[in-house]
Amino acid sequence: MPVLTCGGMRFQHRWDEEPFRPIPTENQNNLKATIHRALELGVRHIETARGYGTSEAQLGPVLQEIPREKFILQTKVAPQADPKEFEKTFRTSLSRLGLPWVDLLSLHGINNRELLEWSLRPGGCLDLARMWQKQGLCRWVGFSTHGTPELVEEIVSGGCFDYVNLHWYYIFQEHTPSLVAAQKNDMGVFIISPNDKGGMLYQPPHTLKTLTQPLSPMSFNALFCLRDPRIHTLSIGAARPSDFDEHIESVSHLSRAEDILPPIEKKLQEQWEKAVPEHWRMTWDQGLPSWERTPKEANFREILRLYNLAIAYGLTDYAKMRYNLLGQGGHWFAGQPLGNLTREEILPSLSQCPDPEITLKNLFAARDLLAGSKVERLSKTT
């Protein structure tokens, strides 16, 4: 595996495949140029998914012109209650790609226990994938996830999969126990969405740009991830050939990461300590109920995490985007925003927090700062 991956969510033309409509020549030429630029740079791993609209269908004609040994291909298929539907969807992927097999097949979005049960039960989706592996239709079987740290660590520790696609970057390190478990089980680790979920780093705030000098926030985050030997590849959601440039620069610094990163990490930590009161930064997530147990399923933990990032690093636009996605993302981004919840509704659920009044105050401050227009997941937009 190369240390960078060409992610296929952003270079496709549409999210809806049906009914069929021709792909504009300009878009298809851009996709082709993006793939060839990736290969020129040594980014041999290309990933897509059945849920990425026209991505597979557009990739197919491009990849069919390239010798098969020149690239490593991953596609992802969501687990389903009916294994026959799961198989039908996987066969559709192979048909769209126009290839007889894929190197990596990921069960896409094992985000909760129901999807996990569909995957792991006897005769379920994982059993089918292992059968396809024996038949040569895929080489390795993994899973992608937006699940809770506890759920992901449980799955990784179970050793049922060959690799995992998960979120982990500077501003979100909650999956560190899963990195430990993956290394123990000799699993590959593929980091997803480091630029967008990692802080909308394609348009970073001034504060973050200052703190990560002499690197850009995007280069810092990439280097921070790749320095960890438990991480094998970092997905670059490329929309155009030039989108790889900043990450190629990051890779060029990899041999000097232990010299470059510590001074930046020190500045980031100092800013965190300066902006966030000590008692709050040490206790903010203690005693919080899970979103399933809060009034109206408000995701208190995520709301407060976003608030902390906004006040510490100026990541307000990122925090607003994520806050207003709550309630729109289904199991991909669980829970609801604070909405019009009142003090009387919220306070009883904070009884296990070290200081319920401070937690309540910051929840309201987060709502005042972040609430705005609702946001849809990228896959729902056209």
Helices and strands as residue ranges (DSSP letters): E 4-7, H 25-40, E 45-47, H 55-63, G 68-70, E 72-77, H 83-97, E 102-107, H 113-120, H 125-135, E 138-144, H 149-158, E 163-166, H 176-184, E 188-191, H 206-211, H 217-227, E 233-237, G 241-244, H 245-252, G 254-256, H 257-275, H 278-283, G 291-293, G 295-297, H 300-313, H 316-323, G 330-332, H 343-346, G 347-350, H 356-370, G 378-380
